[in-house]
C-alpha cells in the first residue's frame, strides 16, 4: 500500500494523539469505509425498490392510530 507523505504524516499525528498504531488505525479506517460502502449500497437498493414498487396512498393507514404521540 502506497500513501503520500502528507497523508502518512496526518495519520502519524492522529495515531500518536489516539495512542494507537498505524496498523490499528488503518484496520479501523478500512472497516469503517467498507461499512459505509455497504450502507450506501443498501440505501441504493432501497431507493430502487421503491421506484419499482412505490408506496400506495393508503398502504400504512392501518398504523395511523399507532402514530399518535401521547404526552406523559
N, CA, C and O atoms as a Tripos MOL2 file, in Angstrom:
@<TRIPOS>MOLECULE
protein
  288   287    72     0     0
PROTEIN
NO_CHARGES

@<TRIPOS>ATOM
      1 N           0.8610   -1.1670    0.0000 N.3       1 UNK1
      2 CA          0.0000    0.0000    0.0000 C.3       1 UNK1
      3 C           0.9080    1.2310    0.0000 C.2       1 UNK1
      4 O           1.8400    1.3370    0.7970 O.2       1 UNK1
      5 N           0.6170    2.1340   -0.8920 N.am      2 UNK2
      6 CA          1.4160    3.3470   -1.0030 C.3       2 UNK2
      7 C           0.5920    4.5430   -0.5580 C.2       2 UNK2
      8 O          -0.5290    4.7380   -1.0290 O.2       2 UNK2
      9 N           1.1330    5.3360    0.3360 N.am      3 UNK3
     10 CA          0.4710    6.5420    0.8250 C.3       3 UNK3
     11 C           1.3890    7.7300    0.5900 C.2       3 UNK3
     12 O           2.6060    7.6300    0.7460 O.2       3 UNK3
     13 N           0.7920    8.8570    0.2120 N.am      4 UNK4
     14 CA          1.6410   10.0280    0.0330 C.3       4 UNK4
     15 C           2.1090   10.5340    1.4000 C.2       4 UNK4
     16 O           1.5010   10.2420    2.4290 O.2       4 UNK4
     17 N           3.1810   11.2820    1.3840 N.am      5 UNK5
     18 CA          3.8320   11.7160    2.6280 C.3       5 UNK5
     19 C           2.9180   12.5580    3.5150 C.2       5 UNK5
     20 O           2.9410   12.4170    4.7380 O.2       5 UNK5
     21 N           2.1130   13.4330    2.9090 N.am      6 UNK6
     22 CA          1.2210   14.2840    3.7090 C.3       6 UNK6
     23 C           0.1620   13.4540    4.4320 C.2       6 UNK6
     24 O          -0.1440   13.7040    5.5980 O.2       6 UNK6
     25 N          -0.3900   12.4750    3.7360 N.am      7 UNK7
     26 CA         -1.3890   11.6110    4.3510 C.3       7 UNK7
     27 C          -0.7580   10.8010    5.4800 C.2       7 UNK7
     28 O          -1.3390   10.6730    6.5570 O.2       7 UNK7
     29 N           0.4080   10.2660    5.2360 N.am      8 UNK8
     30 CA          1.1010    9.4840    6.2480 C.3       8 UNK8
     31 C           1.4260   10.3370    7.4720 C.2       8 UNK8
     32 O           1.2930    9.8720    8.6040 O.2       8 UNK8
     33 N           1.8450   11.5620    7.2560 N.am      9 UNK9
     34 CA          2.1370   12.4680    8.3710 C.3       9 UNK9
     35 C           0.8730   12.7490    9.1800 C.2       9 UNK9
     36 O           0.9160   12.7970   10.4090 O.2       9 UNK9
     37 N          -0.2530   12.9330    8.4900 N.am     10 UNK10
     38 CA         -1.5230   13.1640    9.1870 C.3      10 UNK10
     39 C          -1.9280   11.9460   10.0080 C.2      10 UNK10
     40 O          -2.3730   12.0720   11.1490 O.2      10 UNK10
     41 N          -1.7700   10.7760    9.4190 N.am     11 UNK11
     42 CA         -2.0890    9.5400   10.1320 C.3      11 UNK11
     43 C          -1.1910    9.3930   11.3540 C.2      11 UNK11
     44 O          -1.6730    9.0660   12.4390 O.2      11 UNK11
     45 N           0.0850    9.6250   11.1930 N.am     12 UNK12
     46 CA          1.0180    9.5100   12.3130 C.3      12 UNK12
     47 C           0.6520   10.4680   13.4480 C.2      12 UNK12
     48 O           0.7490   10.1100   14.6220 O.2      12 UNK12
     49 N           0.2360   11.6720   13.1000 N.am     13 UNK13
     50 CA         -0.1580   12.6470   14.1150 C.3      13 UNK13
     51 C          -1.3910   12.1570   14.8780 C.2      13 UNK13
     52 O          -1.4570   12.2550   16.1040 O.2      13 UNK13
     53 N          -2.3660   11.6280   14.1320 N.am     14 UNK14
     54 CA         -3.5980   11.1400   14.7610 C.3      14 UNK14
     55 C          -3.3360    9.9210   15.6300 C.2      14 UNK14
     56 O          -3.8340    9.8500   16.7540 O.2      14 UNK14
     57 N          -2.5650    8.9630   15.1330 N.am     15 UNK15
     58 CA         -2.3370    7.7470   15.9230 C.3      15 UNK15
     59 C          -1.5710    8.0640   17.1980 C.2      15 UNK15
     60 O          -1.7960    7.4380   18.2340 O.2      15 UNK15
     61 N          -0.6720    9.0300   17.1260 N.am     16 UNK16
     62 CA          0.0510    9.4320   18.3320 C.3      16 UNK16
     63 C          -0.9250   10.0240   19.3460 C.2      16 UNK16
     64 O          -0.8690    9.7100   20.5350 O.2      16 UNK16
     65 N          -1.8160   10.8830   18.8600 N.am     17 UNK17
     66 CA         -2.8180   11.5050   19.7320 C.3      17 UNK17
     67 C          -3.7520   10.4550   20.3330 C.2      17 UNK17
     68 O          -4.1210   10.5480   21.5030 O.2      17 UNK17
     69 N          -4.1320    9.4610   19.5380 N.am     18 UNK18
     70 CA         -5.0530    8.4150   19.9890 C.3      18 UNK18
     71 C          -4.3640    7.3260   20.8040 C.2      18 UNK18
     72 O          -5.0170    6.5390   21.4900 O.2      18 UNK18
     73 N          -3.0490    7.2930   20.7200 N.am     19 UNK19
     74 CA         -2.3080    6.2650   21.4430 C.3      19 UNK19
     75 C          -2.4840    4.8830   20.8270 C.2      19 UNK19
     76 O          -2.5930    3.8860   21.5400 O.2      19 UNK19
     77 N          -2.5080    4.8340   19.5170 N.am     20 UNK20
     78 CA         -2.6730    3.5690   18.8100 C.3      20 UNK20
     79 C          -1.5510    3.4170   17.7880 C.2      20 UNK20
     80 O          -0.5640    4.1520   17.8290 O.2      20 UNK20
     81 N          -1.7000    2.4800   16.8890 N.am     21 UNK21
     82 CA         -0.6730    2.2560   15.8710 C.3      21 UNK21
     83 C          -1.2380    2.5580   14.4880 C.2      21 UNK21
     84 O          -2.4520    2.6290   14.2960 O.2      21 UNK21
     85 N          -0.3420    2.7330   13.5410 N.am     22 UNK22
     86 CA         -0.7730    2.9170   12.1510 C.3      22 UNK22
     87 C          -1.6310    1.7430   11.7040 C.2      22 UNK22
     88 O          -2.6830    1.9210   11.0890 O.2      22 UNK22
     89 N          -1.1630    0.5370   12.0230 N.am     23 UNK23
     90 CA         -1.8830   -0.6630   11.5900 C.3      23 UNK23
     91 C          -3.2880   -0.7140   12.1690 C.2      23 UNK23
     92 O          -4.2470   -0.9740   11.4420 O.2      23 UNK23
     93 N          -3.4190   -0.4700   13.4580 N.am     24 UNK24
     94 CA         -4.7290   -0.4980   14.1020 C.3      24 UNK24
     95 C          -5.6360    0.5860   13.5250 C.2      24 UNK24
     96 O          -6.8130    0.3500   13.2530 O.2      24 UNK24
     97 N          -5.0720    1.7710   13.3440 N.am     25 UNK25
     98 CA         -5.8410    2.8880   12.7900 C.3      25 UNK25
     99 C          -6.3080    2.5600   11.3700 C.2      25 UNK25
    100 O          -7.4570    2.8170   11.0090 O.2      25 UNK25
    101 N          -5.4110    1.9960   10.5800 N.am     26 UNK26
    102 CA         -5.7190    1.6440    9.1930 C.3      26 UNK26
    103 C          -6.7770    0.5500    9.1290 C.2      26 UNK26
    104 O          -7.6990    0.6240    8.3170 O.2      26 UNK26
    105 N          -6.6500   -0.4640    9.9810 N.am     27 UNK27
    106 CA         -7.6630   -1.5200   10.0200 C.3      27 UNK27
    107 C          -9.0410   -0.9310   10.3180 C.2      27 UNK27
    108 O         -10.0210   -1.2530    9.6460 O.2      27 UNK27
    109 N          -9.1060   -0.0640   11.3320 N.am     28 UNK28
    110 CA        -10.3840    0.5270   11.7060 C.3      28 UNK28
    111 C         -10.9290    1.4260   10.5900 C.2      28 UNK28
    112 O         -12.1280    1.4210   10.3120 O.2      28 UNK28
    113 N         -10.0460    2.1900    9.9610 N.am     29 UNK29
    114 CA        -10.4680    3.0690    8.8650 C.3      29 UNK29
    115 C         -11.0120    2.2530    7.6920 C.2      29 UNK29
    116 O         -12.0110    2.6380    7.0830 O.2      29 UNK29
    117 N         -10.3710    1.1420    7.3740 N.am     30 UNK30
    118 CA        -10.8300    0.2920    6.2850 C.3      30 UNK30
    119 C         -12.1650   -0.3590    6.6240 C.2      30 UNK30
    120 O         -13.0510   -0.4380    5.7730 O.2      30 UNK30
    121 N         -12.3150   -0.8230    7.8580 N.am     31 UNK31
    122 CA        -13.5970   -1.4010    8.2800 C.3      31 UNK31
    123 C         -14.7080   -0.3640    8.1750 C.2      31 UNK31
    124 O         -15.8010   -0.6670    7.6980 O.2      31 UNK31
    125 N         -14.4300    0.8540    8.6180 N.am     32 UNK32
    126 CA        -15.4250    1.9300    8.5430 C.3      32 UNK32
    127 C         -15.7850    2.2430    7.1020 C.2      32 UNK32
    128 O         -16.9570    2.4330    6.7750 O.2      32 UNK32
    129 N         -14.7870    2.2960    6.2470 N.am     33 UNK33
    130 CA        -15.0280    2.5920    4.8280 C.3      33 UNK33
    131 C         -15.8600    1.4890    4.1840 C.2      33 UNK33
    132 O         -16.7710    1.7790    3.4080 O.2      33 UNK33
    133 N         -15.5610    0.2350    4.4930 N.am     34 UNK34
    134 CA        -16.3330   -0.8800    3.9370 C.3      34 UNK34
    135 C         -17.7760   -0.8580    4.4380 C.2      34 UNK34
    136 O         -18.7000   -1.1460    3.6790 O.2      34 UNK34
    137 N         -17.9720   -0.5180    5.7130 N.am     35 UNK35
    138 CA        -19.3170   -0.4100    6.2790 C.3      35 UNK35
    139 C         -20.0940    0.7050    5.5830 C.2      35 UNK35
    140 O         -21.2780    0.5530    5.2830 O.2      35 UNK35
    141 N         -19.4200    1.8240    5.3300 N.am     36 UNK36
    142 CA        -20.0540    2.9530    4.6430 C.3      36 UNK36
    143 C         -20.4670    2.5730    3.2240 C.2      36 UNK36
    144 O         -21.5570    2.9310    2.7770 O.2      36 UNK36
    145 N         -19.6070    1.8560    2.5200 N.am     37 UNK37
    146 CA        -19.9270    1.3970    1.1650 C.3      37 UNK37
    147 C         -21.1370    0.4690    1.2140 C.2      37 UNK37
    148 O         -22.0250    0.5720    0.3680 O.2      37 UNK37
    149 N         -21.1840   -0.4280    2.1840 N.am     38 UNK38
    150 CA        -22.3030   -1.3600    2.3250 C.3      38 UNK38
    151 C         -23.6030   -0.5990    2.5930 C.2      38 UNK38
    152 O         -24.6310   -0.9070    1.9900 O.2      38 UNK38
    153 N         -23.5690    0.3820    3.4830 N.am     39 UNK39
    154 CA        -24.7650    1.1730    3.7950 C.3      39 UNK39
    155 C         -25.2470    1.9100    2.5520 C.2      39 UNK39
    156 O         -26.4450    1.9240    2.2690 O.2      39 UNK39
    157 N         -24.3320    2.5210    1.8070 N.am     40 UNK40
    158 CA        -24.7220    3.2180    0.5760 C.3      40 UNK40
    159 C         -25.3680    2.2760   -0.4280 C.2      40 UNK40
    160 O         -26.3320    2.6400   -1.1020 O.2      40 UNK40
    161 N         -24.8300    1.0560   -0.5250 N.am     41 UNK41
    162 CA        -25.3870    0.0750   -1.4500 C.3      41 UNK41
    163 C         -26.7870   -0.3430   -1.0010 C.2      41 UNK41
    164 O         -27.6860   -0.4690   -1.8330 O.2      41 UNK41
    165 N         -26.9820   -0.5570    0.2880 N.am     42 UNK42
    166 CA        -28.3090   -0.9140    0.7900 C.3      42 UNK42
    167 C         -29.2990    0.2270    0.5780 C.2      42 UNK42
    168 O         -30.4540   -0.0140    0.2280 O.2      42 UNK42
    169 N         -28.8560    1.4660    0.7870 N.am     43 UNK43
    170 CA        -29.7210    2.6230    0.5450 C.3      43 UNK43
    171 C         -30.1020    2.7250   -0.9330 C.2      43 UNK43
    172 O         -31.2420    3.0530   -1.2640 O.2      43 UNK43
    173 N         -29.1500    2.4440   -1.8120 N.am     44 UNK44
    174 CA        -29.4370    2.4720   -3.2460 C.3      44 UNK44
    175 C         -30.4850    1.4180   -3.5950 C.2      44 UNK44
    176 O         -31.4330    1.6950   -4.3300 O.2      44 UNK44
    177 N         -30.3090    0.2150   -3.0680 N.am     45 UNK45
    178 CA        -31.2670   -0.8600   -3.3250 C.3      45 UNK45
    179 C         -32.6450   -0.4940   -2.7800 C.2      45 UNK45
    180 O         -33.6650   -0.7860   -3.4050 O.2      45 UNK45
    181 N         -32.6690    0.1370   -1.6300 N.am     46 UNK46
    182 CA        -33.9230    0.5740   -1.0180 C.3      46 UNK46
    183 C         -34.6370    1.5700   -1.9360 C.2      46 UNK46
    184 O         -35.8350    1.4400   -2.1880 O.2      46 UNK46
    185 N         -33.8960    2.5600   -2.4330 N.am     47 UNK47
    186 CA        -34.4780    3.5480   -3.3510 C.3      47 UNK47
    187 C         -34.9980    2.8850   -4.6130 C.2      47 UNK47
    188 O         -36.0960    3.1950   -5.0750 O.2      47 UNK47
    189 N         -34.2060    1.9670   -5.1750 N.am     48 UNK48
    190 CA        -34.6100    1.2780   -6.3910 C.3      48 UNK48
    191 C         -35.8800    0.4640   -6.1590 C.2      48 UNK48
    192 O         -36.7590    0.4230   -7.0190 O.2      48 UNK48
    193 N         -35.9740   -0.1800   -5.0050 N.am     49 UNK49
    194 CA        -37.1570   -0.9610   -4.6800 C.3      49 UNK49
    195 C         -38.4090   -0.0990   -4.6590 C.2      49 UNK49
    196 O         -39.4530   -0.5010   -5.1710 O.2      49 UNK49
    197 N         -38.3040    1.0900   -4.0650 N.am     50 UNK50
    198 CA        -39.4550    1.9880   -4.0220 C.3      50 UNK50
    199 C         -39.7630    2.5980   -5.3840 C.2      50 UNK50
    200 O         -40.9050    2.9770   -5.6450 O.2      50 UNK50
    201 N         -38.7660    2.6970   -6.2510 N.am     51 UNK51
    202 CA        -39.0380    3.1550   -7.6150 C.3      51 UNK51
    203 C         -39.8520    2.1040   -8.3650 C.2      51 UNK51
    204 O         -40.7710    2.4340   -9.1160 O.2      51 UNK51
    205 N         -39.5010    0.8250   -8.1510 N.am     52 UNK52
    206 CA        -40.1990   -0.2600   -8.8360 C.3      52 UNK52
    207 C         -41.5580   -0.5610   -8.2120 C.2      52 UNK52
    208 O         -42.4780   -1.0000   -8.9020 O.2      52 UNK52
    209 N         -41.6850   -0.3250   -6.9080 N.am     53 UNK53
    210 CA        -42.9510   -0.5880   -6.2210 C.3      53 UNK53
    211 C         -43.1950    0.5410   -5.2190 C.2      53 UNK53
    212 O         -42.9180    0.3830   -4.0300 O.2      53 UNK53
    213 N         -43.7080    1.6710   -5.6900 N.am     54 UNK54
    214 CA        -43.9500    2.8130   -4.8060 C.3      54 UNK54
    215 C         -44.9770    2.4870   -3.7240 C.2      54 UNK54
    216 O         -45.7920    1.5770   -3.8760 O.2      54 UNK54
    217 N         -44.9230    3.2410   -2.6370 N.am     55 UNK55
    218 CA        -45.8820    3.0880   -1.5540 C.3      55 UNK55
    219 C         -47.2430    3.5810   -2.0370 C.2      55 UNK55
    220 O         -47.3490    4.6560   -2.6270 O.2      55 UNK55
    221 N         -48.2930    2.7760   -1.7790 N.am     56 UNK56
    222 CA        -49.6480    3.1970   -2.1100 C.3      56 UNK56
    223 C         -50.1050    4.2390   -1.0950 C.2      56 UNK56
    224 O         -49.6300    4.2600    0.0410 O.2      56 UNK56
    225 N         -51.0120    5.0860   -1.5030 N.am     57 UNK57
    226 CA        -51.5010    6.1750   -0.6510 C.3      57 UNK57
    227 C         -52.0170    5.6650    0.6950 C.2      57 UNK57
    228 O         -51.7620    6.2860    1.7270 O.2      57 UNK57
    229 N         -52.7410    4.5400    0.6960 N.am     58 UNK58
    230 CA        -53.3500    4.0270    1.9220 C.3      58 UNK58
    231 C         -52.5900    2.8460    2.5250 C.2      58 UNK58
    232 O         -53.1050    2.1670    3.4140 O.2      58 UNK58
    233 N         -51.3990    2.6030    2.0610 N.am     59 UNK59
    234 CA        -50.6630    1.4010    2.4590 C.3      59 UNK59
    235 C         -50.4230    1.3040    3.9630 C.2      59 UNK59
    236 O         -50.4740    0.2100    4.5250 O.2      59 UNK59
    237 N         -50.1680    2.4110    4.6060 N.am     60 UNK60
    238 CA        -49.8570    2.3740    6.0310 C.3      60 UNK60
    239 C         -50.9890    2.9430    6.8850 C.2      60 UNK60
    240 O         -50.7930    3.2340    8.0650 O.2      60 UNK60
    241 N         -52.1640    3.0990    6.2950 N.am     61 UNK61
    242 CA        -53.3040    3.6540    7.0080 C.3      61 UNK61
    243 C         -53.6740    2.8830    8.2560 C.2      61 UNK61
    244 O         -54.1300    3.4690    9.2380 O.2      61 UNK61
    245 N         -53.4830    1.5710    8.2270 N.am     62 UNK62
    246 CA        -53.8220    0.7320    9.3690 C.3      62 UNK62
    247 C         -52.9960    1.1190   10.6080 C.2      62 UNK62
    248 O         -53.3870    0.8070   11.7320 O.2      62 UNK62
    249 N         -51.8770    1.7860   10.4070 N.am     63 UNK63
    250 CA        -50.9950    2.1700   11.5080 C.3      63 UNK63
    251 C         -51.2380    3.5920   12.0060 C.2      63 UNK63
    252 O         -50.5480    4.0490   12.9160 O.2      63 UNK63
    253 N         -52.2000    4.2920   11.4280 N.am     64 UNK64
    254 CA        -52.4600    5.6860   11.8100 C.3      64 UNK64
    255 C         -52.6190    5.8620   13.3160 C.2      64 UNK64
    256 O         -52.0120    6.7600   13.8990 O.2      64 UNK64
    257 N         -53.4220    5.0210   13.9480 N.am     65 UNK65
    258 CA        -53.6720    5.1520   15.3870 C.3      65 UNK65
    259 C         -52.4100    4.9290   16.2050 C.2      65 UNK65
    260 O         -52.2780    5.4750   17.3010 O.2      65 UNK65
    261 N         -51.5010    4.1490   15.6960 N.am     66 UNK66
    262 CA        -50.2590    3.8620   16.4170 C.3      66 UNK66
    263 C         -49.2930    5.0400   16.3870 C.2      66 UNK66
    264 O         -48.3420    5.0790   17.1670 O.2      66 UNK66
    265 N         -49.5220    5.9800   15.5120 N.am     67 UNK67
    266 CA        -48.6090    7.1200   15.3400 C.3      67 UNK67
    267 C         -48.9490    8.2930   16.2420 C.2      67 UNK67
    268 O         -48.2990    9.3350   16.1580 O.2      67 UNK67
    269 N         -49.9420    8.1550   17.0940 N.am     68 UNK68
    270 CA        -50.3410    9.2560   17.9610 C.3      68 UNK68
    271 C         -49.3500    9.3510   19.1270 C.2      68 UNK68
    272 O         -49.1000    8.3690   19.8260 O.2      68 UNK68
    273 N         -48.7980   10.5420   19.3200 N.am     69 UNK69
    274 CA        -47.8730   10.7770   20.4180 C.3      69 UNK69
    275 C         -48.6620   11.2030   21.6460 C.2      69 UNK69
    276 O         -49.4970   12.1060   21.5790 O.2      69 UNK69
    277 N         -48.3980   10.5600   22.7410 N.am     70 UNK70
    278 CA        -49.0890   10.8950   23.9900 C.3      70 UNK70
    279 C         -48.0630   11.5210   24.9260 C.2      70 UNK70
    280 O         -46.9980   10.9590   25.1780 O.2      70 UNK70
    281 N         -48.4090   12.6870   25.4270 N.am     71 UNK71
    282 CA        -47.5350   13.3700   26.3760 C.3      71 UNK71
    283 C         -47.6910   12.7320   27.7540 C.2      71 UNK71
    284 O         -48.8170   12.4660   28.1750 O.2      71 UNK71
    285 N         -46.6010   12.4800   28.4640 N.am     72 UNK72
    286 CA        -46.6880   11.8600   29.7960 C.3      72 UNK72
    287 C         -47.2940   12.7900   30.8330 C.2      72 UNK72
    288 O         -47.4320   12.4120   31.9970 O.2      72 UNK72
@<TRIPOS>BOND
     1     1     2 1
     2     2     3 1
     3     3     4 2
     4     3     5 am
     5     5     6 1
     6     6     7 1
     7     7     8 2
     8     7     9 am
     9     9    10 1
    10    10    11 1
    11    11    12 2
    12    11    13 am
    13    13    14 1
    14    14    15 1
    15    15    16 2
    16    15    17 am
    17    17    18 1
    18    18    19 1
    19    19    20 2
    20    19    21 am
    21    21    22 1
    22    22    23 1
    23    23    24 2
    24    23    25 am
    25    25    26 1
    26    26    27 1
    27    27    28 2
    28    27    29 am
    29    29    30 1
    30    30    31 1
    31    31    32 2
    32    31    33 am
    33    33    34 1
    34    34    35 1
    35    35    36 2
    36    35    37 am
    37    37    38 1
    38    38    39 1
    39    39    40 2
    40    39    41 am
    41    41    42 1
    42    42    43 1
    43    43    44 2
    44    43    45 am
    45    45    46 1
    46    46    47 1
    47    47    48 2
    48    47    49 am
    49    49    50 1
    50    50    51 1
    51    51    52 2
    52    51    53 am
    53    53    54 1
    54    54    55 1
    55    55    56 2
    56    55    57 am
    57    57    58 1
    58    58    59 1
    59    59    60 2
    60    59    61 am
    61    61    62 1
    62    62    63 1
    63    63    64 2
    64    63    65 am
    65    65    66 1
    66    66    67 1
    67    67    68 2
    68    67    69 am
    69    69    70 1
    70    70    71 1
    71    71    72 2
    72    71    73 am
    73    73    74 1
    74    74    75 1
    75    75    76 2
    76    75    77 am
    77    77    78 1
    78    78    79 1
    79    79    80 2
    80    79    81 am
    81    81    82 1
    82    82    83 1
    83    83    84 2
    84    83    85 am
    85    85    86 1
    86    86    87 1
    87    87    88 2
    88    87    89 am
    89    89    90 1
    90    90    91 1
    91    91    92 2
    92    91    93 am
    93    93    94 1
    94    94    95 1
    95    95    96 2
    96    95    97 am
    97    97    98 1
    98    98    99 1
    99    99   100 2
   100    99   101 am
   101   101   102 1
   102   102   103 1
   103   103   104 2
   104   103   105 am
   105   105   106 1
   106   106   107 1
   107   107   108 2
   108   107   109 am
   109   109   110 1
   110   110   111 1
   111   111   112 2
   112   111   113 am
   113   113   114 1
   114   114   115 1
   115   115   116 2
   116   115   117 am
   117   117   118 1
   118   118   119 1
   119   119   120 2
   120   119   121 am
   121   121   122 1
   122   122   123 1
   123   123   124 2
   124   123   125 am
   125   125   126 1
   126   126   127 1
   127   127   128 2
   128   127   129 am
   129   129   130 1
   130   130   131 1
   131   131   132 2
   132   131   133 am
   133   133   134 1
   134   134   135 1
   135   135   136 2
   136   135   137 am
   137   137   138 1
   138   138   139 1
   139   139   140 2
   140   139   141 am
   141   141   142 1
   142   142   143 1
   143   143   144 2
   144   143   145 am
   145   145   146 1
   146   146   147 1
   147   147   148 2
   148   147   149 am
   149   149   150 1
   150   150   151 1
   151   151   152 2
   152   151   153 am
   153   153   154 1
   154   154   155 1
   155   155   156 2
   156   155   157 am
   157   157   158 1
   158   158   159 1
   159   159   160 2
   160   159   161 am
   161   161   162 1
   162   162   163 1
   163   163   164 2
   164   163   165 am
   165   165   166 1
   166   166   167 1
   167   167   168 2
   168   167   169 am
   169   169   170 1
   170   170   171 1
   171   171   172 2
   172   171   173 am
   173   173   174 1
   174   174   175 1
   175   175   176 2
   176   175   177 am
   177   177   178 1
   178   178   179 1
   179   179   180 2
   180   179   181 am
   181   181   182 1
   182   182   183 1
   183   183   184 2
   184   183   185 am
   185   185   186 1
   186   186   187 1
   187   187   188 2
   188   187   189 am
   189   189   190 1
   190   190   191 1
   191   191   192 2
   192   191   193 am
   193   193   194 1
   194   194   195 1
   195   195   196 2
   196   195   197 am
   197   197   198 1
   198   198   199 1
   199   199   200 2
   200   199   201 am
   201   201   202 1
   202   202   203 1
   203   203   204 2
   204   203   205 am
   205   205   206 1
   206   206   207 1
   207   207   208 2
   208   207   209 am
   209   209   210 1
   210   210   211 1
   211   211   212 2
   212   211   213 am
   213   213   214 1
   214   214   215 1
   215   215   216 2
   216   215   217 am
   217   217   218 1
   218   218   219 1
   219   219   220 2
   220   219   221 am
   221   221   222 1
   222   222   223 1
   223   223   224 2
   224   223   225 am
   225   225   226 1
   226   226   227 1
   227   227   228 2
   228   227   229 am
   229   229   230 1
   230   230   231 1
   231   231   232 2
   232   231   233 am
   233   233   234 1
   234   234   235 1
   235   235   236 2
   236   235   237 am
   237   237   238 1
   238   238   239 1
   239   239   240 2
   240   239   241 am
   241   241   242 1
   242   242   243 1
   243   243   244 2
   244   243   245 am
   245   245   246 1
   246   246   247 1
   247   247   248 2
   248   247   249 am
   249   249   250 1
   250   250   251 1
   251   251   252 2
   252   251   253 am
   253   253   254 1
   254   254   255 1
   255   255   256 2
   256   255   257 am
   257   257   258 1
   258   258   259 1
   259   259   260 2
   260   259   261 am
   261   261   262 1
   262   262   263 1
   263   263   264 2
   264   263   265 am
   265   265   266 1
   266   266   267 1
   267   267   268 2
   268   267   269 am
   269   269   270 1
   270   270   271 1
   271   271   272 2
   272   271   273 am
   273   273   274 1
   274   274   275 1
   275   275   276 2
   276   275   277 am
   277   277   278 1
   278   278   279 1
   279   279   280 2
   280   279   281 am
   281   281   282 1
   282   282   283 1
   283   283   284 2
   284   283   285 am
   285   285   286 1
   286   286   287 1
   287   287   288 2
@<TRIPOS>SUBSTRUCTURE
     1 UNK1         2 RESIDUE 1 A UNK
     2 UNK2         6 RESIDUE 1 A UNK
     3 UNK3        10 RESIDUE 1 A UNK
     4 UNK4        14 RESIDUE 1 A UNK
     5 UNK5        18 RESIDUE 1 A UNK
     6 UNK6        22 RESIDUE 1 A UNK
     7 UNK7        26 RESIDUE 1 A UNK
     8 UNK8        30 RESIDUE 1 A UNK
     9 UNK9        34 RESIDUE 1 A UNK
    10 UNK10       38 RESIDUE 1 A UNK
    11 UNK11       42 RESIDUE 1 A UNK
    12 UNK12       46 RESIDUE 1 A UNK
    13 UNK13       50 RESIDUE 1 A UNK
    14 UNK14       54 RESIDUE 1 A UNK
    15 UNK15       58 RESIDUE 1 A UNK
    16 UNK16       62 RESIDUE 1 A UNK
    17 UNK17       66 RESIDUE 1 A UNK
    18 UNK18       70 RESIDUE 1 A UNK
    19 UNK19       74 RESIDUE 1 A UNK
    20 UNK20       78 RESIDUE 1 A UNK
    21 UNK21       82 RESIDUE 1 A UNK
    22 UNK22       86 RESIDUE 1 A UNK
    23 UNK23       90 RESIDUE 1 A UNK
    24 UNK24       94 RESIDUE 1 A UNK
    25 UNK25       98 RESIDUE 1 A UNK
    26 UNK26      102 RESIDUE 1 A UNK
    27 UNK27      106 RESIDUE 1 A UNK
    28 UNK28      110 RESIDUE 1 A UNK
    29 UNK29      114 RESIDUE 1 A UNK
    30 UNK30      118 RESIDUE 1 A UNK
    31 UNK31      122 RESIDUE 1 A UNK
    32 UNK32      126 RESIDUE 1 A UNK
    33 UNK33      130 RESIDUE 1 A UNK
    34 UNK34      134 RESIDUE 1 A UNK
    35 UNK35      138 RESIDUE 1 A UNK
    36 UNK36      142 RESIDUE 1 A UNK
    37 UNK37      146 RESIDUE 1 A UNK
    38 UNK38      150 RESIDUE 1 A UNK
    39 UNK39      154 RESIDUE 1 A UNK
    40 UNK40      158 RESIDUE 1 A UNK
    41 UNK41      162 RESIDUE 1 A UNK
    42 UNK42      166 RESIDUE 1 A UNK
    43 UNK43      170 RESIDUE 1 A UNK
    44 UNK44      174 RESIDUE 1 A UNK
    45 UNK45      178 RESIDUE 1 A UNK
    46 UNK46      182 RESIDUE 1 A UNK
    47 UNK47      186 RESIDUE 1 A UNK
    48 UNK48      190 RESIDUE 1 A UNK
    49 UNK49      194 RESIDUE 1 A UNK
    50 UNK50      198 RESIDUE 1 A UNK
    51 UNK51      202 RESIDUE 1 A UNK
    52 UNK52      206 RESIDUE 1 A UNK
    53 UNK53      210 RESIDUE 1 A UNK
    54 UNK54      214 RESIDUE 1 A UNK
    55 UNK55      218 RESIDUE 1 A UNK
    56 UNK56      222 RESIDUE 1 A UNK
    57 UNK57      226 RESIDUE 1 A UNK
    58 UNK58      230 RESIDUE 1 A UNK
    59 UNK59      234 RESIDUE 1 A UNK
    60 UNK60      238 RESIDUE 1 A UNK
    61 UNK61      242 RESIDUE 1 A UNK
    62 UNK62      246 RESIDUE 1 A UNK
    63 UNK63      250 RESIDUE 1 A UNK
    64 UNK64      254 RESIDUE 1 A UNK
    65 UNK65      258 RESIDUE 1 A UNK
    66 UNK66      262 RESIDUE 1 A UNK
    67 UNK67      266 RESIDUE 1 A UNK
    68 UNK68      270 RESIDUE 1 A UNK
    69 UNK69      274 RESIDUE 1 A UNK
    70 UNK70      278 RESIDUE 1 A UNK
    71 UNK71      282 RESIDUE 1 A UNK
    72 UNK72      286 RESIDUE 1 A UNK
